[in-house]
Amino acid sequence: MNFLDFELHPTLMANVRAQGFAEPTPIQAEAIPIALAGGNLIGLAQTGTGKTAAFVLPILHRLLLARQVGTRALIITPTRELAEQINDTIIVFGKGTGLRSAAIYGGVGMEPQERALRSGVDIIVACPGRLLDHMGRGTAHLEGVQSLVLDEADRMLDMGFLPAIRRVLAALPTRRQTMLFSATLPDELNELAATTAPGAKLVQIGLVRPAHTITHAIYPVVPHRKTALLLDLLHKADTGSVLVFTRTKHRANRLLQQIAREGHSAAVLHSNKSQNQRQLALDGFRDGRFRILVATDIAARGLDVERISHVINYDVPDTADAYIHRIGRTGRATRTGDAFTLVTPEDGAEVRMIERALGAPLERRQLAGFDYNAQVPAVNLDERPPRPPRRDDRPAPRRDDHPVARSGAPRSGPSSRRDEQPPRRDIRPTRRSA
């Protein structure tokens, strides 16, 4: 099949050719004809299979066929990074069409988003929570939505967005096209699809199993040698860009410190970082300034970075789905990749769960030259570093250490520059909620 077979709007086809696309991926070949016909759709595919274009191109095509005023397409996604990625795809494929879109997510100010919405957009790409905020303020008008996409739907359920999604759905017209894309289809999501996208056609591409281009291996290690093993892997393995997953934000921060001390160029990505910090980390990882990115699951969701050679699970993921999502960041677009997981004796149940999902045992490996039996003090990445001493914690100077006291002269005035200053009032500005 060729993209010409879809008979897309000429402007869209020109943009597709400009991006060097000729043959659609399997999910695009199956989903685009259904979406162009206006049918409801459930697309099951792993990350990196081209599913974003599978819904963006049909939406743009239908909007171009019937020009109207107002927002006519809504795409809901779990993370700000994925929202930006989808919006960038819309901009690339929509070049020269005059169609306008806006990415709406939390962690940044409301005012720029409000200005974009008030100026009029054809497509809204939004995270559920911030979308509800705009709906409450009256800046997001969804009564004219004709196409709805729920992207990474299984992850939105994992993150607790189902109540927010139901509130958004209640505000949409009942007569609309609904497309739901997910890597898995748990029972709860299947129930949502039945009510949200009745009569939907199912397109299933490589469900559950990760890409065949990924090589899996686990490295058994005792807990107190796990960080040392990771650092040795980073030094010895023939790696390009490496994505390292941890279970918690604090552990990600501490692990970044350990990696940076070894001379690696690295950055960290988690939900406590501001949008600007997250964007700087992603941009640096994409352009090679940072070879290593340490991230938590939620922050890395929707991370679209080409040529990640290795995904290393410093912490074993809690579910098989999480494992598949993590390692799906490598081996993308027919490239090869490696997925390494550091496993302690306490992780046996999680390893068996992942092996059942993959349908095959994971290869056990040992790193040549690494001292697995070294008795060294454990590095506890969960232990918060001690805070620097405050001024009030410092011991007061002894009387005979005071310069005036030593001279025998009477203390008739202030003894230091600090004492000469008028007392400061501890006034802190209150932060207004967005």
Secondary structure, 3 states (H helix, E strand, C coil): CCHHHHCCCHHHHHHHHHCCCCCCCHHHHHHHHHHHCCCCEEEEECCCCCHHHHHHHHHHHHHHHCCCCCCCEEEECCCHHHHHHHHHHHHHHCCCCCCCEEEECCCCCHHHHHHHHHHCCCEEEECHHHHHHHHHHCCCCCCCCCEEEECCHHHHHHCCCHHHHHHHHHCCCCCCEEEEEECCCCHHHHHHHHHHCCCCEEEEECCCCCCCCEEEEEEECCHHHHHHHHHHHHHHCCCCEEEEECCCHHHHHHHHHHHHHCCCCEEEECCCCCHHHHHHHHHHHHCCCCCEEEECHHHHCCCCCCCEEEEEECCCCCCHHHHHHHHCCCCCCCCCEEEEEEECHHHHHHHHHHHHHHCCCCCECCCCCCCCCCCCCCCCCCCCCCCCCCHHHCCCCCHHHCHHHHHCCCCCCCCCHHHHCCCCCCCCCCCCCC
